[in-house]
């Protein structure tokens, strides 16, 4: 009985220690902020710079969708300013698929009426952007909105669109693809109008 009690006690201690370790290792937005503030990317070169970027990519991919949104607005503008265009492209390729997969999962988890409301609001915003472009008013770009957001070139915006479409076709269910089809059609219409306006 003594051995059994000692065994149970050891198992209990290991469980508590494992739980504490998991809490310590769990990635949070605060940990990403702390890492970003501790590293001056502009001063790094070569392998050190690549390692710093890879670590941030891994940290972002370990966050929840809501935490990713917080970090993108609060932290990424500073890192993006220090990145080269090729680094930005590689960074987006490494982090965007996880974000789009999380967004699709969150969308599919919504009740049907909330999904419908989300689609209606998205279509409304896209149509407003299209009307502004037709009137010659530059629309507010969701990717570059606000002073805390990193400024993305048209090429990087196209890359994000491509990554998002790939995620849409490979990660979402047939029902989700059918529900979101009107949104994609409207996005295509807005993008075509934007190309025409830029070509004038």
Backbone as a chain_set.jsonl record, in Angstrom:
{"seq": "XXXXXXXXXXXXXXXXXXXXXXXXXXXXXXXXXXXXXXXXXXXXXXXXXXXXXXXXXXXXXXXXXXXXXXXXXXXXXXXXXXXXXXXXXXXXXXXXXXXXXXXXXXXXXXXXXXXXXXXXXXXXXXXXXXXXXXXXXXXXXXXXXXXXXXXXXXXXXXXXXXXXXXXXXXXXXXXXXXXXXXXXXXXXXXXXXXXXXXXX", "coords": {"N": [[0.827, -1.2, 0.0], [2.016, 1.176, 0.706], [3.836, 1.515, -1.381], [2.032, 1.783, -3.478], [0.679, 4.129, -2.747], [2.835, 5.904, -2.824], [3.44, 5.732, -5.532], [1.104, 6.832, -6.692], [1.282, 9.404, -5.659], [3.654, 10.313, -6.914], [2.843, 10.206, -9.606], [0.823, 12.126, -9.512], [2.359, 14.416, -8.878], [3.931, 14.574, -11.213], [1.911, 15.082, -13.085], [0.979, 17.612, -12.252], [3.347, 19.077, -12.59], [3.672, 18.792, -15.347], [1.4, 20.15, -16.258], [1.964, 22.76, -15.365], [4.269, 23.256, -16.849], [3.201, 23.167, -19.443], [1.544, 25.419, -19.348], [3.507, 27.363, -19.095], [4.898, 27.087, -21.5], [2.971, 27.658, -23.375], [2.051, 29.547, -26.115], [1.413, 33.012, -26.277], [-0.131, 36.175, -27.104], [1.15, 38.135, -25.658], [3.69, 37.029, -25.194], [4.685, 36.992, -27.782], [4.745, 39.734, -28.317], [6.662, 40.48, -26.392], [8.902, 39.125, -27.384], [9.201, 40.377, -29.864], [9.807, 42.986, -29.042], [12.218, 42.55, -27.812], [14.002, 42.034, -29.806], [15.897, 43.604, -32.265], [15.311, 43.825, -35.383], [16.372, 45.273, -37.509], [19.061, 45.499, -36.936], [20.087, 43.0, -37.209], [21.832, 40.492, -39.139], [22.349, 38.186, -41.86], [22.477, 34.773, -40.883], [21.52, 35.085, -38.257], [19.476, 36.935, -38.545], [17.724, 35.53, -40.242], [17.047, 33.404, -38.525], [15.705, 34.815, -36.506], [13.452, 35.753, -37.875], [12.276, 33.3, -38.621], [11.67, 32.285, -36.102], [9.743, 34.119, -35.218], [7.783, 33.634, -37.147], [7.072, 30.975, -36.472], [6.084, 31.418, -33.892], [3.861, 33.095, -34.391], [2.279, 31.327, -35.885], [1.554, 29.613, -33.892], [-0.327, 30.889, -32.381], [-3.721, 31.697, -31.339], [-6.542, 32.563, -33.445], [-7.673, 35.069, -32.684], [-5.6, 36.164, -31.131], [-3.603, 36.326, -33.046], [-4.664, 38.347, -34.662], [-4.505, 40.549, -32.923], [-1.715, 40.749, -32.557], [-0.803, 41.149, -35.159], [-1.722, 43.746, -35.787], [-0.512, 45.28, -33.739], [2.187, 44.619, -33.533], [3.377, 43.726, -35.956], [3.721, 45.826, -37.825], [6.066, 47.18, -37.115], [8.075, 45.221, -37.471], [7.703, 44.66, -40.198], [8.514, 47.029, -41.385], [11.233, 46.825, -41.201], [11.855, 44.701, -42.799], [12.996, 43.223, -45.893], [11.642, 43.255, -49.275], [11.601, 40.617, -50.296], [11.833, 39.155, -47.939], [9.441, 39.884, -46.706], [7.597, 38.67, -48.462], [8.263, 35.922, -48.147], [7.716, 35.664, -45.435], [4.94, 36.114, -45.338], [4.075, 33.903, -46.844], [4.762, 31.895, -45.075], [3.197, 32.369, -42.816], [0.524, 33.158, -43.44], [-1.145, 30.971, -44.5], [-1.87, 29.458, -42.185], [-3.33, 31.371, -40.737], [-5.49, 31.882, -42.507], [-6.633, 29.342, -42.559], [-7.469, 29.159, -39.899], [-9.366, 31.218, -39.89], [-11.272, 30.236, -41.723], [-12.063, 27.957, -40.318], [-13.185, 29.166, -38.052], [-15.297, 30.518, -39.284], [-16.818, 28.355, -40.271], [-17.614, 27.277, -37.871], [-19.519, 28.983, -36.942], [-23.009, 29.64, -36.194], [-25.618, 29.042, -38.655], [-27.141, 31.438, -39.17], [-25.421, 33.473, -38.297], [-23.28, 33.087, -40.016], [-24.477, 33.816, -42.41], [-25.0, 36.519, -41.908], [-22.398, 37.486, -41.653], [-21.459, 37.109, -44.27], [-23.191, 38.828, -45.643], [-22.425, 41.331, -44.561], [-19.756, 41.452, -45.434], [-20.076, 41.448, -48.227], [-21.46, 43.86, -48.477], [-19.462, 45.708, -47.657], [-17.55, 45.252, -49.675], [-18.973, 46.077, -51.931], [-19.341, 48.755, -51.339], [-16.669, 49.607, -51.477], [-16.227, 49.161, -54.195], [-18.027, 51.022, -55.306], [-16.869, 53.396, -54.403], [-14.426, 53.329, -55.795], [-15.364, 53.505, -58.425], [-16.361, 56.051, -58.334], [-14.055, 57.43, -58.257], [-12.854, 57.739, -55.826], [-10.35, 56.827, -53.638], [-10.566, 53.661, -52.158], [-10.749, 52.659, -48.703], [-8.22, 50.623, -47.795], [-8.329, 47.455, -46.495], [-6.094, 46.01, -45.85], [-4.128, 47.854, -45.423], [-5.07, 49.574, -43.546], [-5.219, 52.043, -41.051], [-2.836, 53.372, -38.666], [-1.248, 51.557, -37.358], [-0.933, 49.412, -38.987], [0.965, 47.319, -41.202], [2.301, 48.559, -44.273], [1.46, 47.306, -47.365], [2.697, 46.336, -50.492], [1.229, 46.354, -53.841], [1.961, 43.905, -55.018], [2.47, 42.235, -52.808], [-0.059, 42.255, -51.69], [-1.439, 40.884, -53.693], [-0.199, 38.419, -53.353], [-1.149, 37.676, -50.819], [-3.856, 37.445, -51.444], [-3.765, 35.281, -53.237], [-2.78, 33.244, -51.554], [-4.889, 33.155, -49.753], [-7.003, 32.292, -51.424], [-6.077, 29.766, -52.161], [-6.114, 28.51, -49.66], [-8.835, 28.648, -49.207], [-9.877, 26.919, -51.19], [-8.644, 24.492, -50.544], [-8.943, 24.015, -47.801], [-11.551, 24.461, -46.931], [-14.947, 23.285, -46.536], [-17.238, 21.788, -48.984], [-19.731, 23.003, -48.61], [-19.093, 25.427, -47.355], [-17.566, 26.612, -49.384], [-19.569, 26.995, -51.272], [-21.214, 28.799, -49.9], [-19.53, 31.017, -49.65], [-19.023, 31.746, -52.249], [-20.38, 34.007, -53.556], [-19.035, 36.127, -52.308], [-16.407, 35.833, -53.23], [-16.812, 36.278, -55.969], [-17.594, 38.961, -55.923], [-15.271, 40.079, -54.858], [-13.511, 39.563, -56.985], [-14.625, 41.214, -58.924], [-14.19, 43.744, -57.764], [-11.367, 43.75, -57.727], [-10.782, 43.659, -60.464], [-11.835, 46.113, -61.303], [-10.173, 47.781, -59.853], [-7.707, 47.248, -61.099], [-8.243, 48.309, -63.629], [-8.61, 51.013, -62.997], [-6.03, 51.627, -62.034], [-4.627, 51.288, -64.339], [-5.307, 53.385, -65.905]], "CA": [[0.0, 0.0, 0.0], [2.927, 2.324, 0.735], [4.34, 1.699, -2.749], [0.921, 2.283, -4.299], [0.469, 5.537, -2.387], [3.983, 6.666, -3.34], [3.283, 5.798, -6.991], [0.036, 7.799, -6.99], [1.819, 10.732, -5.346], [4.608, 10.66, -7.98], [2.049, 10.48, -10.813], [0.154, 13.412, -9.289], [3.384, 15.455, -9.01], [4.278, 14.685, -12.639], [0.783, 15.725, -13.771], [1.011, 19.037, -11.904], [4.522, 19.662, -13.233], [3.379, 18.863, -16.779], [0.43, 21.226, -16.466], [2.673, 24.036, -15.194], [5.155, 23.407, -18.004], [2.36, 23.495, -20.601], [1.15, 26.821, -19.205], [4.692, 28.186, -19.329], [5.284, 27.002, -22.906], [1.869, 28.086, -24.245], [2.292, 30.831, -26.768], [0.39, 34.035, -26.112], [0.183, 37.431, -27.779], [2.116, 38.859, -24.819], [5.018, 36.462, -25.433], [5.124, 37.448, -29.107], [5.107, 41.143, -28.138], [7.922, 40.531, -25.651], [9.969, 38.71, -28.299], [9.384, 41.442, -30.864], [10.453, 44.132, -28.402], [13.578, 42.181, -27.399], [14.835, 41.833, -30.994], [15.947, 44.706, -33.228], [15.535, 43.15, -36.658], [17.196, 46.114, -38.385], [20.476, 45.324, -36.599], [20.504, 41.619, -37.461], [22.293, 40.172, -40.49], [22.626, 36.801, -42.185], [21.788, 33.655, -40.232], [20.805, 35.581, -37.073], [18.256, 37.578, -39.041], [16.839, 34.463, -40.719], [16.545, 32.687, -37.351], [14.731, 35.677, -35.822], [12.22, 35.743, -38.664], [11.676, 31.972, -38.509], [11.101, 32.145, -34.755], [8.504, 34.888, -35.18], [6.806, 32.895, -37.951], [6.592, 29.836, -35.676], [5.282, 31.938, -32.783], [2.575, 33.542, -34.93], [1.496, 30.158, -36.274], [1.106, 28.938, -32.68], [-1.338, 31.695, -31.694], [-5.117, 31.58, -31.759], [-6.931, 33.549, -34.449], [-7.838, 36.382, -32.06], [-4.285, 36.663, -30.739], [-2.909, 36.705, -34.29], [-5.183, 39.661, -35.072], [-3.916, 41.557, -32.032], [-0.275, 40.877, -32.817], [-0.587, 41.719, -36.49], [-1.899, 45.19, -35.733], [0.329, 45.961, -32.757], [3.599, 44.26, -33.599], [3.939, 43.452, -37.275], [4.103, 47.036, -38.567], [7.475, 47.488, -36.826], [8.931, 44.225, -38.139], [7.585, 44.804, -41.647], [9.314, 48.181, -41.805], [12.643, 46.422, -41.243], [12.029, 43.568, -43.712], [13.113, 43.446, -47.337], [10.453, 42.76, -49.97], [11.637, 39.15, -50.373], [11.537, 38.658, -46.588], [7.999, 40.044, -46.486], [6.907, 37.635, -49.225], [8.497, 34.63, -47.498], [7.024, 35.699, -44.153], [3.515, 35.937, -45.609], [3.867, 32.518, -47.261], [4.924, 31.026, -43.912], [2.217, 32.627, -41.75], [-0.852, 33.381, -43.888], [-2.027, 29.796, -44.598], [-2.415, 29.112, -40.867], [-4.348, 32.366, -40.409], [-6.689, 31.661, -43.313], [-7.25, 28.097, -42.094], [-8.166, 29.487, -38.652], [-10.549, 32.022, -40.222], [-12.269, 29.35, -42.31], [-12.582, 27.136, -39.229], [-14.06, 30.004, -37.236], [-16.503, 30.768, -40.069], [-17.618, 27.134, -40.317], [-18.135, 26.998, -36.532], [-20.62, 29.899, -36.634], [-24.36, 29.181, -36.549], [-25.966, 29.462, -40.024], [-27.583, 32.845, -39.28], [-24.241, 34.323, -38.144], [-22.516, 32.98, -41.261], [-25.177, 34.618, -43.411], [-24.787, 37.93, -41.56], [-21.004, 37.782, -41.992], [-21.384, 37.212, -45.73], [-23.894, 40.062, -46.044], [-21.585, 42.484, -44.203], [-18.59, 41.452, -46.311], [-20.531, 41.895, -49.55], [-21.767, 45.289, -48.365], [-18.199, 46.444, -47.642], [-16.932, 45.145, -51.0], [-19.741, 46.912, -52.869], [-19.008, 50.149, -51.019], [-15.343, 49.858, -52.043], [-16.374, 49.248, -55.644], [-18.682, 52.3, -55.608], [-15.878, 54.455, -54.192], [-13.47, 53.303, -56.905], [-16.044, 54.0, -59.622], [-16.495, 57.497, -58.167], [-12.717, 58.023, -58.237], [-12.396, 57.904, -54.441], [-9.582, 55.638, -53.242], [-11.198, 52.985, -51.027], [-9.903, 52.314, -47.558], [-7.718, 49.265, -47.985], [-8.334, 46.735, -45.219], [-4.755, 45.519, -45.545], [-3.262, 48.974, -45.066], [-5.9, 50.493, -42.769], [-4.762, 52.407, -39.711], [-1.42, 53.689, -38.549], [-0.507, 50.425, -36.818], [-0.886, 48.318, -39.939], [2.067, 47.393, -42.156], [1.92, 48.921, -45.629], [1.763, 46.223, -48.285], [2.712, 46.691, -51.908], [0.225, 45.587, -54.597], [2.447, 42.538, -55.227], [2.246, 41.475, -51.581], [-1.504, 42.081, -51.552], [-1.791, 39.795, -54.601], [0.274, 37.179, -52.74], [-2.098, 37.345, -49.758], [-5.082, 36.982, -52.107], [-3.505, 33.934, -53.759], [-2.708, 32.329, -50.403], [-6.243, 33.019, -49.228], [-7.798, 31.467, -52.332], [-5.607, 28.37, -52.033], [-6.657, 28.001, -48.399], [-10.278, 28.526, -49.404], [-10.193, 25.732, -51.975], [-8.102, 23.254, -49.981], [-9.259, 23.826, -46.383], [-12.967, 24.619, -46.582], [-15.879, 22.245, -46.975], [-18.019, 22.207, -50.157], [-20.801, 23.916, -48.182], [-18.493, 26.745, -47.133], [-17.217, 27.169, -50.694], [-20.81, 27.462, -51.895], [-21.683, 29.99, -49.175], [-18.622, 32.15, -49.867], [-18.856, 32.02, -53.681], [-20.718, 35.396, -53.912], [-17.985, 37.019, -51.805], [-15.279, 35.742, -54.16], [-17.203, 36.95, -57.214], [-17.552, 40.405, -55.68], [-13.851, 40.432, -54.733], [-12.941, 39.579, -58.323], [-15.129, 42.416, -59.587], [-13.476, 44.888, -57.183], [-9.971, 43.688, -58.165], [-10.733, 44.026, -61.886], [-12.041, 47.558, -61.368], [-8.954, 48.405, -59.326], [-6.687, 47.151, -62.154], [-8.602, 49.276, -64.69], [-8.318, 52.36, -62.489], [-4.589, 51.79, -61.968], [-4.081, 51.314, -65.693], [-5.67, 54.639, -66.585]], "C": [[0.868, 1.259, 0.0], [3.454, 2.603, -0.665], [3.257, 2.268, -3.663], [0.672, 3.757, -4.027], [1.601, 6.405, -2.923], [3.878, 6.822, -4.848], [2.248, 6.823, -7.404], [0.541, 9.222, -6.757], [2.778, 11.209, -6.439], [3.861, 11.013, -9.264], [1.359, 11.837, -10.689], [1.143, 14.562, -9.447], [3.774, 15.68, -10.465], [3.168, 15.393, -13.423], [0.771, 17.227, -13.51], [2.176, 19.73, -12.602], [4.296, 19.811, -14.733], [2.417, 19.984, -17.113], [1.101, 22.595, -16.368], [3.598, 24.304, -16.37], [4.368, 23.797, -19.245], [1.912, 24.947, -20.543], [2.315, 27.755, -19.545], [5.048, 28.227, -20.818], [4.203, 27.521, -23.856], [2.156, 29.473, -24.811], [1.112, 31.762, -26.54], [0.816, 35.274, -26.89], [1.226, 38.218, -26.99], [3.537, 38.342, -25.043], [5.56, 36.899, -26.79], [5.538, 38.921, -29.031], [6.463, 41.263, -27.445], [9.09, 40.142, -26.552], [10.266, 39.816, -29.309], [10.137, 42.628, -30.278], [11.907, 43.829, -28.017], [14.533, 42.056, -28.582], [14.747, 43.063, -31.889], [16.319, 44.107, -34.578], [16.459, 43.951, -37.57], [18.686, 45.929, -38.129], [20.998, 43.928, -36.928], [20.888, 41.411, -38.917], [22.408, 38.655, -40.631], [21.774, 35.792, -41.442], [21.002, 34.101, -39.004], [19.469, 36.202, -37.468], [17.248, 36.519, -39.497], [16.233, 33.698, -39.547], [15.488, 33.503, -36.615], [13.395, 35.67, -36.558], [11.515, 34.392, -38.558], [11.04, 31.765, -37.139], [9.786, 32.906, -34.662], [7.415, 34.193, -35.986], [6.203, 31.746, -37.146], [5.709, 30.308, -34.523], [3.903, 32.376, -33.273], [1.686, 32.357, -35.277], [0.991, 29.374, -35.071], [0.024, 29.686, -31.923], [-2.739, 31.343, -32.163], [-5.412, 32.686, -32.77], [-7.025, 34.948, -33.85], [-6.503, 36.987, -31.658], [-3.465, 37.069, -31.963], [-3.353, 38.093, -34.743], [-4.571, 40.767, -34.223], [-2.459, 41.814, -32.394], [-0.017, 41.517, -34.176], [-0.694, 43.231, -36.451], [-0.885, 45.896, -34.859], [1.818, 45.756, -32.975], [4.147, 44.264, -35.022], [4.349, 44.696, -38.058], [5.576, 47.362, -38.345], [8.413, 46.499, -37.509], [8.878, 44.401, -39.652], [8.438, 45.963, -42.153], [10.782, 47.815, -41.956], [12.906, 45.285, -42.227], [12.247, 44.032, -45.144], [11.844, 42.912, -47.994], [10.442, 41.238, -50.049], [11.344, 38.531, -49.008], [10.049, 38.772, -46.285], [7.225, 38.946, -47.199], [7.048, 36.27, -48.573], [7.749, 34.549, -46.171], [5.525, 35.464, -44.337], [3.217, 34.496, -46.01], [3.936, 31.561, -46.074], [3.801, 31.19, -42.892], [0.766, 32.723, -42.217], [-1.694, 32.116, -43.993], [-2.642, 29.39, -43.266], [-3.535, 30.071, -40.485], [-5.627, 32.161, -41.201], [-7.408, 30.376, -42.897], [-8.036, 28.356, -40.81], [-9.448, 30.274, -38.942], [-11.652, 31.155, -40.813], [-12.888, 28.457, -41.239], [-13.543, 27.908, -38.354], [-15.372, 30.279, -37.968], [-17.411, 29.535, -40.057], [-18.234, 26.795, -38.957], [-19.306, 27.914, -36.158], [-21.968, 29.249, -36.927], [-24.732, 29.724, -37.932], [-26.36, 30.936, -40.147], [-26.417, 33.821, -39.132], [-23.371, 34.273, -39.395], [-23.153, 33.872, -42.333], [-24.956, 36.111, -43.162], [-23.361, 38.361, -41.914], [-20.838, 37.974, -43.487], [-22.032, 38.51, -46.201], [-23.045, 41.294, -45.742], [-20.36, 42.587, -45.107], [-18.963, 41.944, -47.703], [-20.842, 43.385, -49.54], [-20.487, 46.126, -48.422], [-17.511, 46.413, -49.009], [-17.654, 46.042, -52.013], [-19.496, 48.398, -52.605], [-17.639, 50.523, -51.589], [-15.422, 50.017, -53.548], [-17.012, 50.578, -56.044], [-17.706, 53.46, -55.434], [-14.871, 54.5, -55.338], [-14.1, 53.848, -58.174], [-16.212, 55.51, -59.561], [-15.143, 58.2, -58.132], [-12.18, 58.292, -56.849], [-11.596, 56.662, -54.074], [-10.239, 54.964, -52.041], [-10.215, 52.759, -49.907], [-9.506, 50.859, -47.707], [-7.628, 48.569, -46.639], [-6.946, 46.257, -44.833], [-3.835, 46.631, -45.071], [-3.97, 49.978, -44.162], [-5.274, 50.777, -41.415], [-3.265, 52.592, -39.637], [-0.61, 52.519, -38.025], [-0.346, 49.288, -37.804], [0.318, 48.459, -40.864], [1.554, 47.737, -43.542], [2.388, 47.821, -46.565], [1.709, 46.719, -49.711], [1.615, 45.913, -52.623], [0.653, 44.132, -54.82], [2.204, 41.668, -53.99], [0.754, 41.265, -51.322], [-1.994, 40.956, -52.46], [-1.375, 38.447, -54.016], [-0.688, 36.727, -51.641], [-3.396, 36.813, -50.358], [-4.916, 35.566, -52.614], [-3.475, 32.91, -52.641], [-4.105, 32.086, -49.837], [-7.12, 32.134, -50.102], [-7.383, 30.007, -52.264], [-6.156, 27.75, -50.759], [-8.155, 27.739, -48.529], [-10.621, 27.222, -50.121], [-9.699, 24.436, -51.34], [-8.576, 22.974, -48.558], [-10.752, 23.855, -46.075], [-13.806, 23.478, -47.151], [-16.618, 22.727, -48.229], [-19.132, 23.188, -49.788], [-20.267, 25.326, -47.978], [-18.124, 27.395, -48.452], [-18.458, 27.719, -51.391], [-21.303, 28.743, -51.23], [-20.842, 31.217, -49.512], [-18.427, 32.503, -51.335], [-19.252, 33.456, -54.063], [-19.657, 36.404, -53.448], [-16.801, 37.009, -52.755], [-15.595, 36.436, -55.48], [-17.118, 38.464, -57.057], [-16.104, 40.884, -55.536], [-13.201, 40.52, -56.103], [-13.366, 40.833, -59.08], [-14.391, 43.661, -59.09], [-12.029, 44.916, -57.669], [-9.834, 44.095, -59.628], [-10.915, 45.528, -62.057], [-10.8, 48.303, -60.889], [-7.841, 48.388, -60.371], [-6.97, 48.174, -63.262], [-8.259, 50.691, -64.248], [-6.813, 52.616, -62.431], [-3.95, 51.867, -63.347], [-4.392, 52.595, -66.432], [-4.631, 55.699, -66.395]], "O": [[0.52, 2.269, -0.611], [3.519, 3.754, -1.099], [3.526, 3.12, -4.51], [0.478, 4.544, -4.954], [1.364, 7.508, -3.417], [4.176, 7.884, -5.394], [2.463, 7.593, -8.34], [0.268, 10.127, -7.545], [2.728, 12.37, -6.847], [4.194, 11.991, -9.933], [1.317, 12.606, -11.649], [0.821, 15.572, -10.073], [3.93, 16.818, -10.907], [3.443, 16.201, -14.31], [0.578, 18.022, -14.43], [2.024, 20.828, -13.139], [4.674, 20.82, -15.327], [2.58, 20.683, -18.113], [0.842, 23.481, -17.183], [3.706, 25.438, -16.837], [4.803, 24.652, -20.016], [1.898, 25.635, -21.564], [2.138, 28.788, -20.189], [5.449, 29.269, -21.337], [4.489, 27.795, -25.022], [2.457, 30.422, -24.087], [-0.044, 31.345, -26.605], [1.974, 35.407, -27.285], [2.081, 38.885, -27.573], [4.483, 39.128, -25.078], [6.758, 37.148, -26.932], [6.553, 39.315, -29.605], [7.312, 42.052, -27.861], [10.153, 40.761, -26.491], [11.422, 40.146, -29.571], [11.002, 43.207, -30.935], [12.727, 44.741, -27.908], [15.746, 41.978, -28.388], [13.653, 43.512, -32.231], [17.496, 43.908, -34.878], [17.244, 43.372, -38.321], [19.496, 46.18, -39.022], [22.207, 43.697, -36.927], [20.35, 42.06, -39.814], [22.546, 37.937, -39.64], [20.551, 35.907, -41.365], [19.931, 33.559, -38.729], [18.459, 36.006, -36.793], [16.063, 36.603, -39.176], [15.045, 33.376, -39.564], [14.488, 32.953, -36.153], [12.335, 35.591, -35.936], [10.293, 34.341, -38.422], [9.986, 31.139, -37.032], [8.817, 32.403, -34.094], [6.257, 34.16, -35.57], [4.986, 31.558, -37.132], [4.702, 29.673, -34.211], [2.892, 32.065, -32.644], [0.486, 32.371, -35.001], [0.087, 28.55, -35.213], [-0.495, 29.18, -30.927], [-2.926, 30.768, -33.236], [-4.63, 33.624, -32.928], [-6.52, 35.908, -34.432], [-6.291, 38.188, -31.823], [-2.719, 38.047, -31.917], [-2.534, 38.914, -35.155], [-4.165, 41.805, -34.747], [-2.031, 42.962, -32.52], [0.891, 42.336, -34.318], [0.148, 43.928, -37.017], [-0.437, 46.993, -35.192], [2.622, 46.624, -32.637], [5.252, 44.749, -35.265], [5.256, 44.616, -38.887], [6.265, 47.775, -39.277], [9.435, 46.898, -38.066], [9.908, 44.302, -40.319], [9.019, 45.88, -43.235], [11.497, 48.426, -42.751], [14.062, 44.937, -42.467], [11.757, 45.082, -45.557], [11.062, 42.204, -47.36], [9.388, 40.623, -49.887], [10.681, 37.498, -48.926], [9.461, 37.874, -45.682], [6.309, 38.355, -46.628], [6.068, 35.535, -48.455], [7.212, 33.499, -45.819], [4.914, 34.707, -43.583], [2.219, 33.925, -45.57], [3.255, 30.536, -46.06], [3.483, 30.242, -42.174], [-0.141, 32.396, -41.452], [-2.866, 32.151, -43.617], [-3.814, 29.015, -43.217], [-4.57, 29.647, -39.972], [-6.724, 32.25, -40.65], [-8.638, 30.323, -42.882], [-9.14, 27.838, -40.642], [-10.485, 30.034, -38.323], [-12.822, 31.304, -40.461], [-14.097, 28.223, -41.247], [-14.586, 27.391, -37.954], [-16.438, 30.277, -37.353], [-18.621, 29.649, -39.859], [-19.253, 26.108, -38.89], [-20.006, 27.659, -35.178], [-22.064, 28.398, -37.811], [-24.214, 30.764, -38.34], [-25.971, 31.609, -41.101], [-26.412, 34.878, -39.763], [-22.792, 35.283, -39.796], [-22.462, 34.583, -43.062], [-24.748, 36.875, -44.105], [-23.145, 39.465, -42.414], [-20.152, 38.898, -43.925], [-21.487, 39.208, -47.055], [-22.951, 42.201, -46.569], [-19.97, 43.686, -45.501], [-18.253, 42.76, -48.291], [-20.521, 44.093, -50.494], [-20.423, 47.125, -49.139], [-16.956, 47.419, -49.452], [-17.018, 46.685, -52.848], [-19.449, 49.2, -53.537], [-17.463, 51.619, -52.121], [-14.774, 50.892, -54.122], [-16.585, 51.197, -57.018], [-17.713, 54.402, -56.226], [-14.504, 55.579, -55.801], [-13.45, 54.576, -58.924], [-16.21, 56.182, -60.592], [-15.081, 59.422, -57.994], [-11.175, 58.985, -56.69], [-12.11, 55.549, -54.184], [-10.451, 55.607, -51.014], [-9.006, 52.677, -50.125], [-10.359, 49.972, -47.742], [-6.931, 49.038, -45.74], [-6.638, 46.111, -43.65], [-2.852, 46.362, -44.38], [-3.516, 51.114, -44.026], [-4.849, 49.858, -40.715], [-2.516, 52.04, -40.443], [0.604, 52.482, -38.224], [0.312, 48.294, -37.496], [0.666, 49.568, -41.269], [0.493, 47.263, -43.949], [3.56, 47.446, -46.564], [0.786, 47.438, -50.095], [1.114, 44.923, -52.09], [-0.185, 43.23, -54.814], [1.787, 40.516, -54.104], [0.35, 40.226, -50.798], [-2.852, 40.166, -52.067], [-2.09, 37.455, -54.154], [-1.008, 35.543, -51.539], [-3.971, 35.85, -49.851], [-5.81, 34.736, -52.45], [-4.067, 31.837, -52.756], [-4.46, 30.96, -49.488], [-7.891, 31.321, -49.593], [-8.228, 29.112, -52.304], [-6.609, 26.605, -50.764], [-8.672, 26.741, -48.028], [-11.538, 26.506, -49.717], [-10.284, 23.379, -51.577], [-8.611, 21.816, -48.142], [-11.174, 23.32, -45.049], [-13.42, 22.808, -48.109], [-16.633, 23.924, -48.516], [-19.441, 24.098, -50.558], [-20.903, 26.303, -48.374], [-18.339, 28.594, -48.633], [-18.41, 28.776, -52.021], [-21.757, 29.664, -51.908], [-21.369, 32.322, -49.643], [-17.73, 33.471, -51.641], [-18.526, 34.085, -54.833], [-19.413, 37.409, -54.116], [-16.245, 38.065, -53.059], [-14.735, 37.111, -56.046], [-16.631, 39.162, -57.945], [-15.747, 41.955, -56.027], [-12.427, 41.44, -56.366], [-12.565, 41.44, -59.79], [-14.012, 44.525, -59.881], [-11.51, 45.984, -57.993], [-8.888, 44.79, -59.997], [-10.226, 46.149, -62.866], [-10.425, 49.33, -61.455], [-7.116, 49.37, -60.528], [-6.054, 48.822, -63.768], [-7.693, 51.473, -65.012], [-6.367, 53.719, -62.749], [-2.871, 52.436, -63.511], [-3.803, 52.866, -67.478], [-4.783, 56.811, -66.902]]}, "num_chains": 1, "name": "protein.A"}
